[in-house]
Amino acid sequence: MKSNFLVLFFCFISGAIFSQPFNDWNDEKIVVINDNENHEIMKMDGFFDSSWDKLPQIIFWKRIMKMSSDSCLVPKKHYFLSISL
């Protein structure tokens, strides 16, 4: 019984010691306030420095978000065809 307790205790202590520090992200936020709107944006320097913006998934979703409301994507064999009405 004591050995089980000690193992659990050391697992808990080692988890608390070696886990990542708690970060509430407040130091990473940029707050933009316009008239009646309040926007919180994360800092993106690391994102661009690591070239995450060049990944195919990011490019795809950026393209989706920038499409007009009367557009759609039609899947083809190896690419998507963009159609605007």
N, CA, C and O atoms as CSV, one atom per row, in Angstrom:
chain,resi,resn,atom,element,x,y,z
A,1,MET,N,N,0.821,-1.192,0.000
A,1,MET,CA,C,0.000,0.000,0.000
A,1,MET,C,C,0.863,1.253,0.000
A,1,MET,O,O,0.599,2.199,-0.742
A,2,LYS,N,N,1.904,1.253,0.844
A,2,LYS,CA,C,2.795,2.402,0.906
A,2,LYS,C,C,3.527,2.599,-0.413
A,2,LYS,O,O,3.731,3.730,-0.852
A,3,SER,N,N,3.925,1.487,-1.052
A,3,SER,CA,C,4.672,1.616,-2.308
A,3,SER,C,C,3.776,2.192,-3.415
A,3,SER,O,O,4.239,2.989,-4.231
A,4,ASN,N,N,2.500,1.793,-3.444
A,4,ASN,CA,C,1.579,2.356,-4.431
A,4,ASN,C,C,1.399,3.857,-4.216
A,4,ASN,O,O,1.381,4.635,-5.170
A,5,PHE,N,N,1.269,4.243,-2.975
A,5,PHE,CA,C,1.128,5.655,-2.654
A,5,PHE,C,C,2.370,6.431,-3.053
A,5,PHE,O,O,2.263,7.520,-3.617
A,6,LEU,N,N,3.541,5.892,-2.770
A,6,LEU,CA,C,4.788,6.572,-3.119
A,6,LEU,C,C,4.941,6.708,-4.630
A,6,LEU,O,O,5.381,7.750,-5.116
A,7,VAL,N,N,4.583,5.673,-5.372
A,7,VAL,CA,C,4.674,5.735,-6.836
A,7,VAL,C,C,3.743,6.815,-7.370
A,7,VAL,O,O,4.150,7.613,-8.215
A,8,LEU,N,N,2.509,6.856,-6.897
A,8,LEU,CA,C,1.567,7.878,-7.326
A,8,LEU,C,C,2.035,9.278,-6.940
A,8,LEU,O,O,1.903,10.227,-7.713
A,9,PHE,N,N,2.580,9.387,-5.744
A,9,PHE,CA,C,3.075,10.668,-5.266
A,9,PHE,C,C,4.216,11.177,-6.153
A,9,PHE,O,O,4.218,12.337,-6.564
A,10,PHE,N,N,5.187,10.301,-6.447
A,10,PHE,CA,C,6.316,10.708,-7.281
A,10,PHE,C,C,5.882,10.992,-8.721
A,10,PHE,O,O,6.451,11.871,-9.368
A,11,CYS,N,N,4.902,10.277,-9.223
A,11,CYS,CA,C,4.374,10.571,-10.564
A,11,CYS,C,C,3.734,11.951,-10.581
A,11,CYS,O,O,3.939,12.721,-11.519
A,12,PHE,N,N,2.970,12.264,-9.560
A,12,PHE,CA,C,2.326,13.571,-9.483
A,12,PHE,C,C,3.353,14.680,-9.360
A,12,PHE,O,O,3.252,15.696,-10.048
A,13,ILE,N,N,4.336,14.502,-8.497
A,13,ILE,CA,C,5.364,15.521,-8.287
A,13,ILE,C,C,6.194,15.708,-9.559
A,13,ILE,O,O,6.468,16.842,-9.953
A,14,SER,N,N,6.599,14.609,-10.205
A,14,SER,CA,C,7.407,14.747,-11.422
A,14,SER,C,C,6.594,15.397,-12.539
A,14,SER,O,O,7.136,16.174,-13.325
A,15,GLY,N,N,5.300,15.088,-12.618
A,15,GLY,CA,C,4.449,15.733,-13.604
A,15,GLY,C,C,4.344,17.227,-13.365
A,15,GLY,O,O,4.357,18.014,-14.311
A,16,ALA,N,N,4.242,17.615,-12.123
A,16,ALA,CA,C,4.141,19.038,-11.786
A,16,ALA,C,C,5.463,19.762,-12.041
A,16,ALA,O,O,5.465,20.926,-12.443
A,17,ILE,N,N,6.576,19.085,-11.812
A,17,ILE,CA,C,7.883,19.720,-11.988
A,17,ILE,C,C,8.261,19.848,-13.461
A,17,ILE,O,O,8.758,20.890,-13.888
A,18,PHE,N,N,8.024,18.784,-14.241
A,18,PHE,CA,C,8.495,18.756,-15.621
A,18,PHE,C,C,7.443,19.170,-16.652
A,18,PHE,O,O,7.720,19.140,-17.852
A,19,SER,N,N,6.280,19.543,-16.223
A,19,SER,CA,C,5.253,19.967,-17.182
A,19,SER,C,C,5.558,21.379,-17.665
A,19,SER,O,O,6.369,22.094,-17.075
A,20,GLN,N,N,4.896,21.762,-18.740
A,20,GLN,CA,C,5.089,23.101,-19.273
A,20,GLN,C,C,4.488,24.112,-18.309
A,20,GLN,O,O,3.482,23.830,-17.659
A,21,PRO,N,N,5.092,25.275,-18.216
A,21,PRO,CA,C,4.549,26.289,-17.300
A,21,PRO,C,C,3.196,26.786,-17.790
A,21,PRO,O,O,2.935,26.848,-18.992
A,22,PHE,N,N,2.359,27.132,-16.849
A,22,PHE,CA,C,1.042,27.660,-17.192
A,22,PHE,C,C,1.208,29.026,-17.820
A,22,PHE,O,O,1.858,29.905,-17.254
A,23,ASN,N,N,0.625,29.203,-18.983
A,23,ASN,CA,C,0.695,30.476,-19.680
A,23,ASN,C,C,-0.723,30.867,-20.049
A,23,ASN,O,O,-1.409,30.132,-20.759
A,24,ASP,N,N,-1.158,32.003,-19.578
A,24,ASP,CA,C,-2.524,32.426,-19.867
A,24,ASP,C,C,-2.620,33.223,-21.161
A,24,ASP,O,O,-3.681,33.767,-21.466
A,25,TRP,N,N,-1.534,33.306,-21.931
A,25,TRP,CA,C,-1.477,33.935,-23.244
A,25,TRP,C,C,-1.688,35.445,-23.225
A,25,TRP,O,O,-1.734,36.057,-24.292
A,26,ASN,N,N,-1.817,36.057,-22.080
A,26,ASN,CA,C,-2.012,37.499,-22.041
A,26,ASN,C,C,-0.802,38.260,-22.575
A,26,ASN,O,O,-0.954,39.347,-23.134
A,27,ASP,N,N,0.398,37.701,-22.410
A,27,ASP,CA,C,1.587,38.379,-22.920
A,27,ASP,C,C,1.728,38.239,-24.430
A,27,ASP,O,O,2.555,38.926,-25.030
A,28,GLU,N,N,0.944,37.368,-25.063
A,28,GLU,CA,C,1.001,37.151,-26.502
A,28,GLU,C,C,-0.087,37.907,-27.267
A,28,GLU,O,O,-0.059,37.940,-28.497
A,29,LYS,N,N,-1.029,38.504,-26.570
A,29,LYS,CA,C,-2.178,39.123,-27.231
A,29,LYS,C,C,-1.901,40.551,-27.665
A,29,LYS,O,O,-1.175,41.297,-27.009
A,30,ILE,N,N,-2.501,40.904,-28.785
A,30,ILE,CA,C,-2.546,42.286,-29.250
A,30,ILE,C,C,-4.016,42.656,-29.261
A,30,ILE,O,O,-4.824,41.957,-29.873
A,31,VAL,N,N,-4.376,43.733,-28.602
A,31,VAL,CA,C,-5.771,44.147,-28.522
A,31,VAL,C,C,-5.988,45.340,-29.439
A,31,VAL,O,O,-5.285,46.345,-29.336
A,32,VAL,N,N,-6.958,45.228,-30.332
A,32,VAL,CA,C,-7.320,46.313,-31.252
A,32,VAL,C,C,-8.731,46.762,-30.900
A,32,VAL,O,O,-9.662,45.957,-30.914
A,33,ILE,N,N,-8.894,48.040,-30.584
A,33,ILE,CA,C,-10.194,48.574,-30.195
A,33,ILE,C,C,-10.616,49.628,-31.209
A,33,ILE,O,O,-9.938,50.643,-31.372
A,34,ASN,N,N,-11.723,49.394,-31.886
A,34,ASN,CA,C,-12.323,50.352,-32.823
A,34,ASN,C,C,-13.739,50.629,-32.353
A,34,ASN,O,O,-14.471,49.697,-32.018
A,35,ASP,N,N,-14.131,51.866,-32.322
A,35,ASP,CA,C,-15.478,52.293,-31.949
A,35,ASP,C,C,-16.139,51.333,-30.957
A,35,ASP,O,O,-15.874,51.399,-29.757
A,36,ASN,N,N,-16.998,50.443,-31.456
A,36,ASN,CA,C,-17.721,49.513,-30.584
A,36,ASN,C,C,-17.186,48.095,-30.680
A,36,ASN,O,O,-17.805,47.170,-30.154
A,37,GLU,N,N,-16.050,47.901,-31.341
A,37,GLU,CA,C,-15.500,46.564,-31.537
A,37,GLU,C,C,-14.204,46.395,-30.762
A,37,GLU,O,O,-13.388,47.313,-30.681
A,38,ASN,N,N,-14.031,45.230,-30.205
A,38,ASN,CA,C,-12.823,44.899,-29.471
A,38,ASN,C,C,-12.297,43.577,-30.027
A,38,ASN,O,O,-12.970,42.551,-29.933
A,39,HIS,N,N,-11.102,43.599,-30.603
A,39,HIS,CA,C,-10.519,42.401,-31.199
A,39,HIS,C,C,-9.237,42.044,-30.476
A,39,HIS,O,O,-8.404,42.910,-30.209
A,40,GLU,N,N,-9.078,40.768,-30.161
A,40,GLU,CA,C,-7.835,40.281,-29.572
A,40,GLU,C,C,-7.153,39.396,-30.599
A,40,GLU,O,O,-7.755,38.457,-31.120
A,41,ILE,N,N,-5.898,39.698,-30.888
A,41,ILE,CA,C,-5.142,38.986,-31.915
A,41,ILE,C,C,-3.874,38.434,-31.272
A,41,ILE,O,O,-3.241,39.104,-30.456
A,42,MET,N,N,-3.514,37.221,-31.640
A,42,MET,CA,C,-2.272,36.635,-31.147
A,42,MET,C,C,-1.110,37.172,-31.968
A,42,MET,O,O,-1.273,37.458,-33.154
A,43,LYS,N,N,0.057,37.314,-31.355
A,43,LYS,CA,C,1.246,37.724,-32.090
A,43,LYS,C,C,1.609,36.630,-33.078
A,43,LYS,O,O,1.572,35.447,-32.740
A,44,MET,N,N,1.956,37.014,-34.285
A,44,MET,CA,C,2.182,36.045,-35.350
A,44,MET,C,C,3.639,35.967,-35.795
A,44,MET,O,O,3.933,35.319,-36.799
A,45,ASP,N,N,4.552,36.604,-35.080
A,45,ASP,CA,C,5.954,36.611,-35.505
A,45,ASP,C,C,6.517,35.199,-35.649
A,45,ASP,O,O,7.141,34.883,-36.662
A,46,GLY,N,N,6.306,34.360,-34.656
A,46,GLY,CA,C,6.810,32.986,-34.708
A,46,GLY,C,C,6.184,32.181,-35.821
A,46,GLY,O,O,6.826,31.314,-36.412
A,47,PHE,N,N,4.941,32.468,-36.101
A,47,PHE,CA,C,4.215,31.796,-37.178
A,47,PHE,C,C,4.899,32.049,-38.525
A,47,PHE,O,O,5.127,31.115,-39.294
A,48,PHE,N,N,5.223,33.302,-38.804
A,48,PHE,CA,C,5.857,33.649,-40.069
A,48,PHE,C,C,7.340,33.299,-40.076
A,48,PHE,O,O,7.866,32.905,-41.117
A,49,ASP,N,N,8.023,33.430,-38.951
A,49,ASP,CA,C,9.444,33.089,-38.888
A,49,ASP,C,C,9.677,31.613,-39.163
A,49,ASP,O,O,10.695,31.247,-39.751
A,50,SER,N,N,8.752,30.764,-38.746
A,50,SER,CA,C,8.873,29.321,-38.960
A,50,SER,C,C,8.279,28.867,-40.284
A,50,SER,O,O,8.261,27.671,-40.576
A,51,SER,N,N,7.794,29.807,-41.088
A,51,SER,CA,C,7.209,29.534,-42.416
A,51,SER,C,C,5.962,28.662,-42.363
A,51,SER,O,O,5.693,27.909,-43.299
A,52,TRP,N,N,5.203,28.756,-41.285
A,52,TRP,CA,C,3.951,28.004,-41.200
A,52,TRP,C,C,2.939,28.531,-42.216
A,52,TRP,O,O,2.032,27.804,-42.621
A,53,ASP,N,N,3.088,29.780,-42.625
A,53,ASP,CA,C,2.159,30.355,-43.593
A,53,ASP,C,C,2.368,29.802,-45.001
A,53,ASP,O,O,1.569,30.092,-45.892
A,54,LYS,N,N,3.410,29.022,-45.222
A,54,LYS,CA,C,3.693,28.431,-46.536
A,54,LYS,C,C,3.154,27.009,-46.671
A,54,LYS,O,O,3.252,26.415,-47.745
A,55,LEU,N,N,2.591,26.459,-45.607
A,55,LEU,CA,C,2.063,25.096,-45.662
A,55,LEU,C,C,0.830,25.029,-46.562
A,55,LEU,O,O,0.041,25.973,-46.598
A,56,PRO,N,N,0.657,23.924,-47.288
A,56,PRO,CA,C,-0.484,23.810,-48.204
A,56,PRO,C,C,-1.844,23.975,-47.523
A,56,PRO,O,O,-2.751,24.573,-48.102
A,57,GLN,N,N,-1.997,23.457,-46.310
A,57,GLN,CA,C,-3.278,23.578,-45.612
A,57,GLN,C,C,-3.589,25.032,-45.288
A,57,GLN,O,O,-4.734,25.468,-45.407
A,58,ILE,N,N,-2.574,25.780,-44.881
A,58,ILE,CA,C,-2.763,27.195,-44.557
A,58,ILE,C,C,-3.146,27.973,-45.807
A,58,ILE,O,O,-4.046,28.813,-45.772
A,59,ILE,N,N,-2.465,27.694,-46.906
A,59,ILE,CA,C,-2.768,28.374,-48.168
A,59,ILE,C,C,-4.186,28.048,-48.621
A,59,ILE,O,O,-4.908,28.925,-49.095
A,60,PHE,N,N,-4.584,26.782,-48.473
A,60,PHE,CA,C,-5.938,26.372,-48.854
A,60,PHE,C,C,-6.992,27.130,-48.052
A,60,PHE,O,O,-7.924,27.688,-48.631
A,61,TRP,N,N,-6.854,27.157,-46.723
A,61,TRP,CA,C,-7.873,27.801,-45.897
A,61,TRP,C,C,-7.850,29.319,-46.054
A,61,TRP,O,O,-8.889,29.967,-45.930
A,62,LYS,N,N,-6.675,29.894,-46.327
A,62,LYS,CA,C,-6.620,31.324,-46.608
A,62,LYS,C,C,-7.406,31.627,-47.879
A,62,LYS,O,O,-8.129,32.621,-47.951
A,63,ARG,N,N,-7.260,30.772,-48.869
A,63,ARG,CA,C,-7.999,30.934,-50.117
A,63,ARG,C,C,-9.506,30.812,-49.884
A,63,ARG,O,O,-10.288,31.577,-50.449
A,64,ILE,N,N,-9.907,29.859,-49.058
A,64,ILE,CA,C,-11.323,29.677,-48.736
A,64,ILE,C,C,-11.879,30.927,-48.048
A,64,ILE,O,O,-12.956,31.401,-48.410
A,65,MET,N,N,-11.168,31.455,-47.076
A,65,MET,CA,C,-11.666,32.601,-46.313
A,65,MET,C,C,-11.726,33.875,-47.143
A,65,MET,O,O,-12.528,34.762,-46.853
A,66,LYS,N,N,-10.884,33.978,-48.178
A,66,LYS,CA,C,-10.880,35.178,-48.999
A,66,LYS,C,C,-11.853,35.112,-50.170
A,66,LYS,O,O,-12.001,36.089,-50.905
A,67,MET,N,N,-12.513,33.979,-50.351
A,67,MET,CA,C,-13.462,33.853,-51.453
A,67,MET,C,C,-14.708,34.678,-51.174
A,67,MET,O,O,-15.102,34.874,-50.024
A,68,SER,N,N,-15.314,35.154,-52.242
A,68,SER,CA,C,-16.557,35.905,-52.072
A,68,SER,C,C,-17.689,34.937,-51.721
A,68,SER,O,O,-17.551,33.725,-51.881
A,69,SER,N,N,-18.779,35.469,-51.253
A,69,SER,CA,C,-19.877,34.617,-50.785
A,69,SER,C,C,-20.581,33.879,-51.921
A,69,SER,O,O,-21.294,32.908,-51.669
A,70,ASP,N,N,-20.397,34.318,-53.159
A,70,ASP,CA,C,-21.047,33.639,-54.273
A,70,ASP,C,C,-20.090,32.693,-55.014
A,70,ASP,O,O,-20.320,32.370,-56.179
A,71,SER,N,N,-19.031,32.257,-54.350
A,71,SER,CA,C,-18.050,31.356,-54.953
A,71,SER,C,C,-18.082,29.999,-54.280
A,71,SER,O,O,-18.608,29.842,-53.179
A,72,CYS,N,N,-17.505,29.016,-54.969
A,72,CYS,CA,C,-17.409,27.684,-54.379
A,72,CYS,C,C,-16.192,26.977,-54.953
A,72,CYS,O,O,-15.629,27.416,-55.956
A,73,LEU,N,N,-15.789,25.898,-54.328
A,73,LEU,CA,C,-14.703,25.066,-54.820
A,73,LEU,C,C,-15.284,23.740,-55.278
A,73,LEU,O,O,-16.096,23.127,-54.586
A,74,VAL,N,N,-14.857,23.314,-56.443
A,74,VAL,CA,C,-15.289,22.027,-56.976
A,74,VAL,C,C,-14.075,21.105,-56.949
A,74,VAL,O,O,-13.063,21.415,-57.577
A,75,PRO,N,N,-14.148,19.984,-56.241
A,75,PRO,CA,C,-12.982,19.107,-56.164
A,75,PRO,C,C,-12.730,18.400,-57.498
A,75,PRO,O,O,-13.642,17.838,-58.105
A,76,LYS,N,N,-11.486,18.442,-57.931
A,76,LYS,CA,C,-11.027,17.681,-59.085
A,76,LYS,C,C,-10.083,16.608,-58.583
A,76,LYS,O,O,-9.929,16.430,-57.374
A,77,LYS,N,N,-9.456,15.897,-59.491
A,77,LYS,CA,C,-8.620,14.775,-59.071
A,77,LYS,C,C,-7.439,15.221,-58.197
A,77,LYS,O,O,-7.208,14.632,-57.141
A,78,HIS,N,N,-6.693,16.242,-58.615
A,78,HIS,CA,C,-5.510,16.655,-57.877
A,78,HIS,C,C,-5.525,18.124,-57.461
A,78,HIS,O,O,-4.518,18.638,-56.973
A,79,TYR,N,N,-6.645,18.796,-57.648
A,79,TYR,CA,C,-6.708,20.202,-57.297
A,79,TYR,C,C,-8.176,20.607,-57.147
A,79,TYR,O,O,-9.077,19.812,-57.415
A,80,PHE,N,N,-8.403,21.832,-56.723
A,80,PHE,CA,C,-9.746,22.375,-56.598
A,80,PHE,C,C,-9.945,23.444,-57.671
A,80,PHE,O,O,-9.064,24.270,-57.911
A,81,LEU,N,N,-11.084,23.416,-58.295
A,81,LEU,CA,C,-11.450,24.411,-59.288
A,81,LEU,C,C,-12.320,25.449,-58.609
A,81,LEU,O,O,-13.339,25.118,-58.003
A,82,SER,N,N,-11.920,26.695,-58.711
A,82,SER,CA,C,-12.675,27.785,-58.090
A,82,SER,C,C,-13.683,28.333,-59.084
A,82,SER,O,O,-13.335,28.660,-60.218
A,83,ILE,N,N,-14.933,28.431,-58.651
A,83,ILE,CA,C,-16.006,28.922,-59.514
A,83,ILE,C,C,-16.684,30.099,-58.840
A,83,ILE,O,O,-17.098,30.011,-57.684
A,84,SER,N,N,-16.795,31.194,-59.565
A,84,SER,CA,C,-17.524,32.356,-59.067
A,84,SER,C,C,-18.780,32.530,-59.895
A,84,SER,O,O,-18.752,32.385,-61.117
A,85,LEU,N,N,-19.866,32.836,-59.239
A,85,LEU,CA,C,-21.137,33.023,-59.963
A,85,LEU,C,C,-21.357,34.458,-60.345
A,85,LEU,O,O,-22.374,34.785,-60.957
